[in-house]
Amino acid sequence: MRNGPSKVRCLNQAGSKLLKAVPSCAVMGPCECVQGKEFFAVLLCLALLQPLQLFGQDRAVDYYRRAESAYDRADWDSALADYSRTIELAPNYPEAYYGRGITEYAKRDLDAALKDFDRAIELLPKYASAYSGRGNVKSDKGDLDGALSDFDRAIRLDPKHAHAYRNRGLLKEKKHDLKGAMADFDEAIKIAPKFLWAYQNRALLKYRMSDYQGALADFTQEIHLSPTNAYAFKLRARLKNYIGDVSGAMADYTRVIEILPNSIEGYVDRGRLKLQQGDLAAAFDDFNKAVGLDPKADDPYFYRGLVKFDRGDFAGAIANFSSAIDLTPTWKVAHFYRGLAREQMHDLGGALKDYRTAMDIAPTPASYSHILTWLVQMRMGKKETANQELAICLDKLKNRPLEDQEPIPVFKFLLDQVSESQFVEKFSADSATGPERCAGWYYIGMKRLFAGDNKGATEAFRKCLSTDQISSIQYHAAKAELKALQTH
């Protein structure tokens, strides 16, 4: 979604033409409108250089206006061509370089954007917006200290430059200075109380800092200022769902669809929430609508397959997961689920192929791929091979960074290196997360199943489902295993 730029118009020295000044911020872009002292600096520049002569001919004015109009429409190629034509006719006009710079930034041509911002600053050394734009480019190129210097300079030149504060806040967040980022977002909003993106950035930061009510208030204010901002409704819906306001989340997702009736993402998001609530029929309907809107979108097929998987229609699930994989062959999780569905259809060779494909997609450490491979090989009666492969992976994991070593307790349990009671104690600790408990009971259920303890497996699978971790693959796998046990 793109925020339509506002305009600042200034009267030229001849008094007969209106020139648009620099366009304001596009979403996540570096563009800001000319503000405060900078505005008068631009006027002075124009007065000294005689605007009509600066352009060389009246056609330069038309090219500049046309460039801005194209930029407003997000027609980057046309904007770039017209800004370049303006520069050919008026090579000393800083706004034209700035306009071309923000357009190049939008097209992700960072080197060209940097060059144009440099030229704009060379022509007008107190051009605050150009410093802010250059700061964004430097940030994206990884020069965080250089970016901070540019944002600081922009704010010194114009202390009321709301966009520069917002951009510096984003940089500080990237540098993990959350307190500093919050202060900058606060200042941006203080300067410009209707600054939508500052509210959104502050809301996301508050969410990151676990201030959920504060985040909710900022999303709500953003929506109040822009009642048809579908993205703001989407973000607020996700937050409401996270804090347990499911009905509020459902209403917000529905509002997204009302604003954007052809939004594939809107139907997928609402369908996922319905799936979370166990309303499989309504979820399937939303995913179906998404498929109808764009048959080449992968998400709707995947989630439609998940509904079929939970219904026990494993052939239908495989067909939908296959459609998702055809569109995105490297979708590892889709391979996982298709493999699980194939296991339920007793196509163990096909399942093993899916898990090994997932392993190839992400060879290191690919922990979950190895676990699924171990499980299917145990079903196939290849215990020795299964244990050998898992043991090799375990040895590799021990030499990986700490964040990659999380699956080690699962590996040790599957390899009988720790007892079931020790494993339960591990994932039942207060520090354990819901997904960890869900996965733990699933693996216990599978080991009991392989040992012929169907009653014990049933108990473990039910405990897995009681965690309500519907986003976990183990939750859906346990649901399928439990259904299979109940039909025998």
C-alpha positions in Angstrom: 0.0 0.0 0.0 1.2 3.5 -0.8 0.6 6.7 1.0 -0.4 9.4 -1.4 2.1 12.3 -1.2 1.0 15.8 -0.3 2.2 18.8 -2.1 3.9 22.1 -1.1 3.6 24.7 -3.8 5.7 27.8 -4.0 5.3 30.9 -6.2 8.2 31.5 -8.5 10.1 34.8 -8.8 8.2 35.7 -12.0 4.9 35.2 -10.2 3.3 33.6 -13.2 3.8 29.9 -12.5 3.3 27.5 -9.7 6.0 25.0 -9.1 5.4 21.9 -7.1 8.0 21.4 -4.4 9.3 18.1 -3.3 6.7 15.3 -2.9 6.2 13.9 0.6 6.9 10.4 1.9 6.0 7.2 0.1 5.6 4.2 2.3 8.9 3.1 3.8 10.7 5.5 1.3 13.0 8.4 1.9 10.8 11.1 0.4 9.7 14.0 2.6 8.1 17.3 1.8 10.0 20.6 2.1 9.5 21.9 5.6 10.4 24.8 7.8 13.7 26.5 7.2 14.4 24.3 4.3 11.3 25.7 2.5 12.8 29.2 2.7 16.2 27.9 1.6 14.5 26.5 -1.6 12.7 29.8 -2.2 16.0 31.6 -1.8 17.7 29.2 -4.2 15.0 29.7 -6.8 15.1 33.5 -6.4 18.8 33.6 -6.8 18.9 31.4 -9.8 15.9 32.9 -11.6 13.5 29.9 -11.8 12.4 30.3 -15.4 16.0 30.6 -16.6 17.0 27.8 -14.2 14.8 25.5 -16.2 16.2 26.8 -19.4 12.8 26.7 -21.0 9.2 26.3 -19.8 9.3 22.6 -20.9 11.4 21.8 -17.9 8.5 22.8 -15.6 6.2 20.5 -17.5 8.6 17.6 -17.2 9.1 18.2 -13.5 5.4 18.3 -12.9 4.8 15.2 -15.0 7.6 13.4 -13.1 5.9 14.2 -9.8 2.5 13.0 -11.1 4.1 9.7 -12.3 5.8 9.3 -8.9 2.5 9.8 -7.1 1.0 7.0 -9.2 4.0 4.8 -8.4 4.9 4.8 -12.1 8.6 4.7 -11.4 9.9 4.3 -15.0 7.9 7.3 -16.3 8.9 9.4 -13.2 12.6 8.5 -13.7 12.5 9.4 -17.4 10.8 12.8 -16.7 13.1 13.7 -13.8 16.1 12.9 -16.0 14.7 15.1 -18.8 14.2 17.9 -16.2 17.8 17.6 -15.2 18.9 17.7 -18.9 17.1 21.0 -19.2 17.9 22.3 -15.7 21.2 20.7 -14.5 21.4 22.8 -11.4 18.0 22.2 -10.0 18.4 20.3 -6.7 14.7 19.2 -6.4 15.0 17.3 -9.7 18.0 15.3 -8.4 16.1 14.7 -5.2 13.0 13.5 -7.1 15.1 11.2 -9.2 16.8 9.9 -6.1 13.6 9.0 -4.4 12.4 7.3 -7.5 15.6 5.3 -7.9 15.3 4.4 -4.2 11.8 3.1 -4.9 13.2 1.0 -7.7 15.9 -0.3 -5.3 18.7 1.2 -7.4 20.6 2.3 -4.3 23.8 3.4 -6.0 22.1 5.7 -8.4 19.9 7.1 -5.6 23.0 7.8 -3.5 24.6 9.7 -6.4 21.6 11.8 -7.0 21.2 12.7 -3.3 24.8 13.6 -3.2 24.3 16.0 -6.1 21.2 17.5 -4.5 23.2 18.2 -1.4 26.1 19.6 -3.4 23.7 22.1 -5.1 21.8 22.9 -1.9 24.0 22.1 1.2 21.2 22.8 3.7 18.7 20.5 1.9 17.4 18.5 4.9 15.2 16.1 2.9 18.1 15.1 0.7 20.2 14.2 3.8 17.2 12.2 5.1 16.8 10.4 1.8 20.5 9.7 1.6 20.4 8.4 5.2 17.8 5.8 4.1 20.0 4.7 1.2 23.0 4.3 3.5 20.9 2.4 6.0 19.8 -0.1 3.3 23.4 -0.4 2.1 24.5 -1.3 5.7 26.3 1.9 6.5 24.3 2.5 9.7 26.7 5.0 11.2 26.7 7.0 8.0 22.9 6.9 7.9 22.7 8.1 11.5 25.0 11.0 10.6 22.8 12.0 7.7 19.6 11.8 9.8 21.2 13.9 12.6 22.2 16.5 10.0 18.7 16.6 8.6 17.2 17.2 12.0 19.8 19.9 12.8 18.9 21.7 9.6 15.2 21.4 10.3 14.2 20.5 13.9 10.6 20.1 12.7 11.4 17.5 10.0 9.0 14.8 11.1 10.1 12.3 8.4 13.7 12.7 9.5 12.8 11.7 13.0 10.8 8.8 11.8 13.6 7.6 9.6 16.1 8.0 12.4 13.7 6.0 14.6 13.7 3.1 12.1 17.5 3.2 12.0 17.8 3.2 15.8 15.5 0.2 16.0 17.7 -1.5 13.5 20.7 -0.7 15.7 18.7 -2.2 18.7 18.4 1.2 20.4 14.7 0.7 21.1 14.4 3.5 23.7 16.0 6.0 21.2 13.7 4.7 18.4 10.6 5.3 20.6 11.7 8.8 21.4 12.1 9.6 17.7 8.7 8.1 16.8 7.2 10.2 19.6 8.8 13.3 18.3 7.7 12.7 14.7 4.1 12.3 16.0 4.4 15.4 18.1 5.5 17.4 15.1 3.0 15.8 12.7 0.0 14.5 14.7 -1.5 13.0 11.5 1.7 11.1 10.5 0.2 7.7 9.7 3.5 5.8 9.2 4.9 7.1 12.5 1.9 5.7 14.3 2.4 2.4 12.6 6.1 2.2 13.3 5.6 3.1 16.9 2.8 0.5 17.2 5.1 -2.2 15.8 7.9 -1.1 18.2 5.5 -1.2 21.2 4.4 -4.7 20.1 8.1 -5.7 20.1 8.5 -4.2 23.6 5.4 -6.2 24.8 3.3 -3.0 25.2 0.3 -4.6 23.5 -2.3 -2.0 24.7 0.0 0.8 23.5 0.4 -0.9 20.1 -3.4 -1.4 19.9 -4.0 2.3 20.6 -1.5 3.4 17.9 -3.0 1.1 15.3 -6.5 2.4 16.2 -5.3 6.0 15.8 -3.8 5.2 12.4 -7.2 3.7 11.4 -9.0 6.7 12.8 -6.8 9.0 10.6 -7.1 6.7 7.5 -10.4 4.6 7.8 -9.7 2.8 4.5 -6.1 1.8 5.4 -6.5 -2.0 4.9 -2.9 -2.7 6.0 -3.5 -1.0 9.4 -6.6 -3.1 9.9 -4.6 -6.2 9.0 -1.9 -5.4 11.6 -4.4 -4.6 14.2 -6.2 -7.9 13.5 -3.0 -9.8 14.0 -2.4 -8.0 17.3 -5.9 -8.6 18.5 -5.6 -12.3 17.7 -2.3 -12.5 19.6 -3.8 -10.9 22.7 -6.9 -13.2 22.6 -9.5 -10.8 21.0 -10.5 -13.3 18.3 -13.8 -11.7 17.5 -12.1 -8.3 17.1 -9.5 -9.8 14.9 -12.2 -11.4 12.7 -14.0 -8.1 12.4 -10.8 -6.4 11.3 -9.9 -9.1 8.7 -13.5 -8.8 7.4 -13.0 -5.0 7.1 -9.8 -5.6 5.1 -11.9 -7.6 2.6 -14.5 -4.9 2.5 -11.9 -2.3 1.6 -10.1 -4.6 -0.8 -12.6 -7.1 -2.2 -10.0 -8.7 -4.4 -7.4 -9.1 -1.7 -6.1 -12.7 -1.8 -4.1 -12.0 1.4 -7.3 -10.8 3.1 -9.2 -14.0 2.5 -6.2 -16.1 3.4 -5.7 -14.2 6.7 -9.4 -14.5 7.6 -9.4 -18.2 6.6 -6.4 -18.9 8.8 -8.3 -17.4 11.8 -11.3 -19.5 11.0 -9.1 -22.5 10.8 -7.7 -21.6 14.1 -11.2 -21.5 15.5 -11.9 -25.0 14.1 -14.4 -23.7 11.5 -13.1 -25.8 8.7 -16.0 -25.2 6.3 -15.8 -21.4 6.6 -12.0 -21.5 6.3 -12.2 -23.6 3.2 -14.6 -21.2 1.7 -12.2 -18.3 2.2 -9.3 -20.2 0.8 -11.4 -21.2 -2.2 -12.2 -17.5 -2.9 -8.5 -16.7 -2.7 -7.7 -19.5 -5.3 -10.5 -18.1 -7.5 -9.0 -14.6 -7.3 -5.5 -15.8 -8.4 -4.9 -19.4 -9.4 -1.2 -18.7 -9.4 -1.0 -17.7 -5.7 0.6 -20.5 -3.6 -0.8 -19.7 -0.1 -4.5 -20.5 -0.8 -3.6 -24.0 -2.1 -1.4 -24.7 0.9 -4.1 -23.7 3.4 -6.8 -25.4 1.5 -4.7 -28.5 1.7 -4.3 -28.1 5.4 -8.1 -28.0 5.8 -8.4 -31.2 3.8 -5.6 -32.7 5.9 -7.5 -32.0 9.1 -10.7 -33.4 7.6 -8.9 -36.6 6.8 -9.1 -36.1 3.0 -5.5 -36.9 2.5 -5.7 -37.4 -1.3 -7.2 -33.9 -1.6 -4.6 -32.5 0.8 -1.8 -34.0 -1.4 -3.3 -32.4 -4.5 -3.4 -29.0 -2.9 0.0 -29.2 -1.4 1.3 -30.3 -4.8 -0.2 -27.2 -6.4 1.5 -25.1 -3.8 4.8 -26.9 -4.4 4.5 -26.5 -8.2 4.2 -22.8 -7.8 7.0 -22.6 -5.1 9.2 -25.7 -5.4 11.4 -24.6 -2.5 8.5 -24.3 0.0 9.9 -26.6 2.7 6.8 -26.7 4.9 4.6 -27.7 2.0 6.9 -30.7 1.4 6.6 -31.5 5.1 2.8 -31.6 5.0 2.6 -33.4 1.7 4.9 -36.0 3.2 2.7 -36.4 6.3 -0.4 -36.8 4.1 1.4 -39.4 2.1 2.3 -41.3 5.3 -1.4 -41.4 6.1 -2.1 -42.8 2.6 0.6 -45.4 3.3 2.9 -44.0 0.6 5.9 -44.1 2.8 8.4 -43.9 -0.1 6.7 -40.7 -1.4 6.8 -39.3 2.1 10.5 -40.1 2.5 11.1 -38.4 -0.8 9.4 -35.2 0.4 11.4 -35.1 3.6 14.6 -35.6 1.8 13.7 -32.8 -0.7 13.1 -30.5 2.3 16.5 -31.6 3.6 18.1 -30.6 0.3 16.3 -27.2 0.3 17.8 -26.3 3.7 20.7 -28.8 4.2 22.1 -27.2 7.4 20.9 -27.9 10.0 17.5 -29.1 8.6 16.7 -30.6 12.0 13.0 -31.1 11.4 13.6 -32.7 8.1 15.8 -35.3 9.8 13.2 -35.9 12.5 10.4 -36.5 9.9 12.8 -38.8 8.0 13.5 -40.7 11.2 9.8 -41.1 11.9 8.9 -42.4 8.4 11.9 -44.8 8.3 10.7 -46.2 11.7 7.3 -46.8 10.1 9.1 -48.6 7.3 10.9 -50.8 9.8 14.3 -49.3 9.1 15.2 -48.5 12.7 19.0 -49.0 12.3 19.2 -46.7 9.3 16.9 -44.1 10.9 19.0 -44.1 14.1 22.3 -43.8 12.2 21.2 -40.8 10.1 19.7 -39.1 13.2 22.9 -39.7 15.2 25.0 -38.1 12.4 22.8 -35.0 12.4 22.9 -34.8 16.2 26.7 -34.8 16.1 26.6 -31.9 13.6 24.1 -30.0 15.7 26.4 -30.0 18.7 28.9 -27.9 16.7 26.3 -25.4 15.5 25.4 -22.0 17.1 23.2 -22.2 20.2 20.1 -21.2 18.3 20.4 -24.2 16.0 20.8 -26.6 19.0 17.2 -26.4 20.2 16.2 -29.7 18.7 18.9 -31.6 20.5 16.7 -32.8 23.4 14.2 -34.3 20.8 17.0 -36.1 19.0 18.3 -37.5 22.2 14.8 -38.7 23.2 14.2 -40.4 19.8 17.6 -42.1 20.1 16.8 -43.3 23.6 19.7 -41.2 25.1 17.2 -39.7 27.6 14.2 -41.3 29.1 10.6 -40.3 28.5 10.3 -38.9 32.0 13.4 -36.8 31.5 12.1 -35.5 28.2 8.7 -34.6 29.7 10.5 -32.7 32.5 12.4 -30.8 29.8 9.4 -29.5 27.9 7.1 -29.1 30.9 9.4 -26.6 32.6 7.9 -23.1 33.2 10.3 -21.7 30.5 8.9 -24.1 27.8 6.7 -22.6 25.2 3.3 -23.9 23.9 4.9 -25.1 20.6 7.5 -27.0 22.6 4.9 -28.8 24.7 2.9 -29.6 21.6 5.9 -31.1 19.8 7.0 -32.9 22.9 3.7 -34.8 23.3 3.6 -35.6 19.6 7.0 -37.2 19.7 6.1 -39.2 22.8 3.0 -40.3 21.1 4.9 -41.5 18.0 7.4 -43.4 20.1 4.6 -45.1 22.0 2.9 -45.9 18.7 6.1 -47.6 17.3 6.3 -49.6 20.6 2.8 -50.9 20.1 1.3 -48.8 23.0 -1.8 -47.5 21.2 -3.5 -46.5 24.4 -0.4 -44.5 25.6 0.0 -43.0 22.1 -3.7 -41.9 22.1 -3.2 -40.2 25.5 0.0 -38.3 24.3 -1.7 -37.2 21.0 -4.6 -35.8 23.0 -2.2 -33.9 25.3 -0.6 -32.5 22.2 -4.0 -31.3 20.9 -4.8 -29.8 24.3 -2.0 -27.2 23.8 -4.1 -25.6 21.0 -1.0 -24.9 19.0 -2.8 -25.0 15.7 0.1 -23.3 13.9 2.4 -26.2 14.8 2.9 -28.9 12.2 3.0 -31.4 15.1 -0.5 -30.4 16.1 -2.0 -31.4 12.7 0.2 -34.5 12.6 -1.1 -35.6 16.0 -4.7 -34.9 14.9 -4.2 -37.2 11.9 -2.6 -40.0 14.0 -5.3 -39.8 16.6 -8.0 -40.1 14.0 -6.2 -43.1 12.5 -6.0 -44.8 15.9 -9.7 -44.2 16.5 -10.7 -45.8 13.2 -8.9 -49.0 14.0 
